[in-house]
């Protein structure tokens, strides 16, 4: 088995370990750009995916959508980023984008770079590092800085992950899961308790919760890809590193599936859509993650790679933050050429990811 095949095989285990039935269905239906299954429309093609996010009115609060899960997770906190309409939604997204612009990321970088230096010291001494724990702490530091929260960063990150996982379990298709609603309420209460007075800005709170879960899902998977596919030479090259970051984020697709609900009649990829239809927008397939391995020397077109962050008014305002975090992590790891020593899938997480990913210095 060559290096790229080994990397693909390990990363596929993340999906099969966490959501095997769902991702089996997505794989079985990706032969057609758009496919209707009853009241659901599965969208795999890049053009149709972009069309759904930019031209079709979407219901942000319907059960089973990101907005519905967000409202359930933080019930009582008012409107949040994924749960708004019209000018208010656009204004809040612009405000968040400014907060996560160049100056804001520079301030956050000054917090996480010393953390990376300290937490990766064991590699220089012949030891190992759990990249999941590192990503969790990094995400917690960012959350606490954004919310001016004085709680312990790792505790905040764990609470955010628990709240997201419980909320998603309560919104998955199928019969109600016993105790799911109560579990979601408990985890949300725990998160609000930790955030304390720093949770006044519901927009920032929800965006930070999203940041925790995407960070903990994406960074360890990207590191595993680098290690298994032997991409550390690209990661160690300052000229290639930014392109490798885009490629790894494209392939790992931290949010591989965007569940949405149509708010009005329309069409996607030539398929008629009715108001109330459930849309399953497969970001992973739209970005060609399933057929094109990451390579900074032969990257996918920028417009394709960016689809993992959404499109148009539904583009993720945290894309630049994600790129900066991964870029700095790869720069810190590359000189040691880490290899994976232990990997265990997280079967409870809201997003596909590792529960444990330990690495040690390579040759």
Steps between C-alpha positions, in 0.01 A plus 500: 500500500647837399507802729196677352291183514597449863394856581166458321432173678566645845290809433213293364489327836394827659178497299433130531563503873278797580210498250528181289140484373479866405829509315430165338185657355690805378764285334236285332319802351793712385486360146244768412552875563157535661270223617157509663410241764144569613496841666878531499726631227864389509738744332850377407600717206700821552279712274174377652644535853590864430160560343320365808692735731479812285169487311253291698323653804583291807317454831764557768295378795345174376563181701794307365689808380804665653279784614253264662777323686652833604169628635446179696853500639482859622127531557417822676809686374309681226586508131836358404712507189336199336150601604441843347351648188543804279698810586560394862667181383718686251600768751594248766703296254686813393574582865634150559707516181660823623574338837669212320683722252875550475539706818276271704679186385832666577391548862381141526822376343698663780311270738516169316858512372655480850255219573622306195864550600436374852272207418725366224815491715462123568572429132846652537566268794392182325150503650152510351222759469125445476400739222133478602577632847717770346224605258248503783715731710576724204129527422421576864758777508340660194149468646599655830677786327203573273254494789723660763440187704724409795407132519760230435532474118495120482189484718323750274602304191377171647169659600455645151572162343257324735226755428543461124507120516187481716314746278592316180392164647163654575460618139611191309233327287314209649303429817564724803796389707416441868638778714637701204305817583600490867864438411501795262353724770761390755795554271370841389454605863854390581637701209307813599623461858862491386459795266344705777493873433690454177194349330308828455583505130303199376640540150859473623408214735347289226779577255753399763318172566518431127871586506568248777337212318650574158847556647499177701372311195725652233846553648570141614369357173724736301802395710420133442479563124839673505659219696352211301537658154850630582421862427732649759739631234215712364399608851860605570516721188369855575407544135299178477354497850201734435394291201541180700278649771224562244543150362485332841194699604337408169564129549417479869183713457435546872128557427460244220121522487288816522135418584262772382125539433353684201285798595340535155463320172792501260746267337852373568706351222185465289316309775172664612498589870186557709468719806575280800725260311807396692828574323809295577786704357807277487790744537750215490391392153452854366863572593613173335644370826398146410690488171790745524778462759662809657807627317636852531686461171182410309220656702132502417364831363451753780127522429463125552713486815306785660170311476571321829438842659164548324424764238352848460298621800549157658882508488666430834642822655760293685679372188803727544527398866500130406771555240718695744470235772588212269783696338664567835450141620659355186792744523562393859474126426676474164862510624430188711333303216249341742354152448170374639548262791138460610164601353151445638178627340263718702163330455307762700623823343273730302751501213714213370830500688748324723455442870874435529773572247847456648809584299870458563802651325597319180834450331 
